[in-house]
Amino acid sequence: MATKDNKLAGTGCEVIVPLGDRKPLEEIERSIIKRYRKHIWSKFIKAIKDYQLIEDGDRIAVAISGGKDSLLMAKLFQELHRHGRANFELEFIAMDPGYHPDIRELLIENCNYLNIPIHIFESGIFEVANRIAGEYPCYMCARMRRGALYGKAQELGCNKLALGHHFNDVIETTLLNILCSGNFKNMLPKLKSQNYEGMELIRPLYYIEEAYIERFIRYSGIMPLNCACMVAAKKIGNKRYEIKALIEQLKENFTNVDISIFRAAQNVNLNCILGWEKDGKKYSFLDFYDEE
């Protein structure tokens, strides 16, 4: 039965898996390419191939937050490097933005158990985000975290930074932009850093649905962190949770609505939209209306 570790109460870390019931490491690793081959491993490989996320000679910094997504991503990269292709190098980096000591201990213990050799470093981002962002620190925190991770990755000689955003993050971001920002903008599978020369961000979990990540975590018996933010735990919830709930409601009446949202970003018809922006310049359909 799911439970919660009392030692972590009030730290922002919700434990959603059985305690003390972890599978042996060998079984966890085997399940990735056996039990979860269709919904996790194959989709991980497909994203890498479809979007050319890994190239010969890459040195990839795999960002480990301690949450379910990043722990799975680390094991996927290890499996790929061990059994698939070894034409790239890996560094596993974990930033401590100001965790409760028990949370930091759990992060380290999980990585040790999963044989993930992390470089852990401190940033103090939680305190800074809380001071400058008021009641809604999550956006500022995410931007600051990414900058710190880029800096550490570059320090370690990496040319790519891997983040654990998954399929649901992608479609939720699409809807967030439409409903809250009035634009159609996607979370891309890879992009070049504008502030760190030669660095590229990649998202290899792009096709993997969150439900299967949760199933893998529960099967493994791993106790991941869930944000673990001492700041956000005391603040008003953000819009992403509302969007997540909205998508679940839409699924009740629209078949495969999540897939349709994802595909919408792949099937944009420029002949049938009012306007678009490219490289900072805005265009209107009227600019090209009389060319036909």
N, C-alpha and C positions, 0 to 999 in steps of 0.2 A: 504494500500500500504506500502511495506517495506520502511523504512527510516533510518536515522542515527541521533543520538542525537549529536547536535553540541557541547555540552559541552565535549563530549568524543573524538572529532576530534583531531588527532595527538597523541593519547595515545596508539595506537595499538589495540584498541577495536572497531571492526566493528559490528554494530547493524544490525541484519538481520531479525528482527521481528517488527510488528507494535508497536509503543509506546502508552502507556496509554490504552491498550486494553487487559489487563490480565483477564483471567477467574478467578472466585472465587476459593479459595483453594480447597474447597470440590469437585468442578467440575474437577479440575486438577487431584486430587487424584483418583476420580472415573474413569476418562478416562484411567488410567493406566491398570485397570483390566477389563474395559468394551470396550471402543473404540479401545484401542491398545493391547488388550489381546493376539491376535494371534502373532503379530510381535514384541512385547516388553515383556509383562509379561510372556507369556509361554516360550519364549526363555531364559529369565532370570532364571526361575525355572529349565528349562532343563539343563542349564550350571551348576547350583549348584548341581543338582543330578548327571549328567554325570561325573563331575570331583570332586565330593565330596568336594565342596568348604567350606561348613559350617558343623561343628561338634558340638555336645553337649558341652556346657560350653565355647564356643568361645567368645572372646571379640574382636570385629572387629573395627578397625579404618577406617572409610570411608573418603578417601581423597577428599576434595572439592576444586577444582581450581576456581570454578565459571563459568566454561564453560558448554555447553549443556550436555555433557556426564556425568560429575560428579554430576550435579544437578538432572538429571534423576536417576542416580544410588542411590543417597541418598533417593529419594522418593520410589524407588523400595525396598530398605532395610527396610524403615519404614513400607511399606505395608506388607511385608513379616513378620516383627516382630509383627505387629498389628493384622493381620488376618490369618497368616499362622502358623508359628512356633515361639515360644518365648523362645527357648532353647539357646539363645545367647544374648550378650549385644552389644550395639553400641556406638561408640564415633565418632563424626563428626569433623574432623580437617581441617583447612584451613590455608595454609601458605601464608604469604605476602612476596614474593621474592623481593619486591621493586616496587610495583604498584604505578601508579599515584594516588594521593589522591581521585580523582573522581572514579577511577576504584575500589579502596578498598571500597568506599562508596556504589557502585553498588553491589559488592559482598555481603556485609553485608545486604543491603536492600533486595536483592533477597532471601537470606537465611531466613531473618526474615519473609518475605511474605510467603515463602514455609514452614515455621515452622520447619526449620532445625537448631537445636541448635549447632552452631559451636564453636570450640575452635580455635581462630585465633592467629597466632604467626608470628613473623617477622624473616627473615633469611638474607636479603640483597644479595641473590643469583644473581640477575640480574647484579648488579655492579661487582661482582666477576667474573662471566662468561664472561662479556664484557672485563674485563681486561686481562684474561688469555687465552681466546679462539679466539681472533681476529675476522675475518669475519664470522666464523661459530660457534656461541655460543650455538646453540640449543642442540647438543648432550651433551656437558658439563653441560649445565643448567639442562637437564633432569636427569642426574646422580646425580647432587648435590641436586636437589629437592627430589629425592627418598630417599637419605640418610637422609635429614632433616625430611622427613615424617616418616621414620622408627624410628628415634630418638624420635620424639614426640609421636608416637604410643606406643613405649616401655615405655616412661615416664608415659603414661596414663594407663599402665597395660594391654595393648592389646597384643594378640598373632598373630593377622593377620592384614594386611594392604590391603584394597581394592582400586584398581585403575580402572578408567573408560575407559580402552581400549576396543574397540568394534571390530566387525567382520572385518570391513574395515582396521582397524589398523593391524590386524593379517595378512591379505593377502598382504598388502602393505609392511610389514616388511619382509615377505617371499621373495617377489620380490626384495626388496632392497638388501637383503643378496645375492641373486643369481646374480643380475646384477652389483652390486657395490662392493661386498666383495668376490665374488667367492666361497660362501659356501651355503649350504642348512640348514638354521637354522630358527626355528619358534619362535614366541612369545607365550610362554606357558600359559595355563589357571591358573596355580599356580606354585610357586617355593619357595624353602626355602632360606632365606637370608643367605649369606655367612659371613656377617659382624655383624649381630645382632642376637645373639643366641636366639633360640626359636621363631623367627619371620618368618612368611610366607606371601608371596604376593599372592593375588588372583585377578582374572579378571572376575567378574560375568556378564559383558556385552559381553562376548566372542562370542555369537551367534547373537547378535543384530546388524542389519545393520544400518549404519549411516543415511541413508535416512529416516528411521522411527524415529530415535532420533530427526532429524530436523523437521519432521512432528509434533511430540509431542510438541516440543518447540514452533513452530509457532501456533499450536492450543491453547496452554496454554497462549500465549502472554507474555511469560517470555523473558526478555532481558539479555541473557547470555554474558559472556566474551568470546572473541575469542583470546586466547593466552595473549593478553594485555601486551605483552613484549615491554618495551621501547627500548630494545636493538635490538631485531630481526626486529622491525619495520623499522630500518634504515640500515639493513644488506641485503646481497644477499640472495635470497630465497633458501631453502634447497631442497634436492633431493626427499623428500617424496611427495611434491606437483607434481613433474614430474611423479612419479610412479602412483599417484592417477589419473592423466590425462591419462596416458598410459593404465590403466585398463579400463577406460571409453571408450577409443578408441577400445580396444580389444573386448569389449562387443558388438560393432556394427557388428562384423564378427564371433564371437564365442559365441554360446549359453551357458549361465550359466558359463562363464569363471571364474568369481569370486569364485563360488562354487567349481569349479574344482581345482583352486589354493589352496583353503582351504583343500579339500579332499586329495590333493597330499601329504600333510604332515601327513595324517592318514594312507596312503597306501604305505609307503616306503618299497620296496622289497630289502633286503640286499644282495640277490643273484644276483641282476642286477645293482649294482652301483660299481664304481671304488674304492671308499674308504669311510671311515667314522671315526669319532672320538668319543671315550667314556672315560669319566673320565680323560681327558687330554692325553690319549694315542691314536695314530693314527693307523688305520688298512687299509690294502690293500686287494682287492679281491684275489690277488696272495697268500696271507697268507693262504688261505683256498682252493685254486684252485685244488690242488692235493688230497684233502680229499675225493672227490666223488669217 
